[in-house]
Amino acid sequence: MCAFCSKSTWNPYKQDYNGDEVLFCGVSSGFDTRVDALDECWLNMTKSRRSLFTKKKREEYQLIQASGENNGYTR
């Protein structure tokens, strides 16, 4: 486990604590900073890969919010 990693029960898709403990990256930026959402360690990613990841997660979040499915989204 990385020194920048932390545990939490926060679910970014539901915007609530759901009791399922997951690891979050303290270095990454964007909406979804869960470790399992990252393709590789944030520190090892190039700047362009970081930008692509952040953009992809932002678009995913906006789609979920627009459709109103965030309440049932269990990701």
C-alpha positions in Angstrom: 0.0 0.0 0.0 1.3 3.4 -0.9 2.0 6.1 1.7 -0.6 8.4 -0.1 -3.3 5.7 0.1 -6.2 5.9 2.7 -9.3 3.9 3.5 -12.8 5.2 3.5 -16.4 4.1 3.1 -17.2 7.1 0.9 -18.9 6.2 -2.4 -18.3 9.0 -4.9 -21.1 7.8 -7.2 -23.8 7.8 -4.5 -22.2 10.8 -2.7 -22.7 9.0 0.6 -21.0 6.6 3.0 -22.1 3.1 2.2 -20.2 0.9 4.7 -18.0 -0.7 2.1 -14.4 0.2 2.8 -12.3 1.0 -0.2 -8.8 2.5 -0.8 -8.5 6.0 -2.2 -5.4 7.7 -3.7 -4.4 10.9 -2.0 -2.3 12.1 -4.9 -4.7 11.7 -7.8 -7.2 14.4 -8.7 -10.7 14.4 -10.1 -14.0 13.0 -9.1 -13.2 9.3 -8.6 -9.9 8.8 -6.7 -10.5 5.2 -5.7 -7.4 3.1 -6.2 -9.3 0.3 -8.1 -10.5 2.9 -10.6 -6.9 3.7 -11.6 -5.3 1.8 -14.5 -1.9 2.3 -12.8 -0.3 4.2 -10.0 -1.0 8.0 -10.4 2.7 8.7 -9.6 3.7 6.5 -12.6 1.2 8.0 -15.1 2.3 10.5 -17.6 0.7 13.9 -17.6 -1.4 13.0 -20.6 -2.6 9.8 -19.1 -3.6 11.7 -15.9 -5.6 14.2 -18.1 -7.3 11.4 -20.0 -8.3 9.6 -16.8 -9.6 12.8 -15.2 -11.6 13.7 -18.3 -13.0 10.1 -18.6 -14.2 10.1 -15.0 -15.7 13.6 -15.2 -17.7 12.6 -18.3 -18.8 9.4 -16.5 -19.9 11.4 -13.5 -21.8 13.9 -15.6 -23.7 11.1 -17.4 -24.7 9.5 -14.2 -25.8 12.8 -12.7 -27.8 13.8 -15.8 -29.6 10.5 -15.9 -30.4 10.6 -12.3 -29.1 7.0 -11.8 -26.6 8.0 -9.0 -28.9 6.8 -6.3 -28.9 3.2 -7.6 -25.3 3.2 -8.8 -23.3 0.8 -6.7 -19.9 1.0 -8.4 
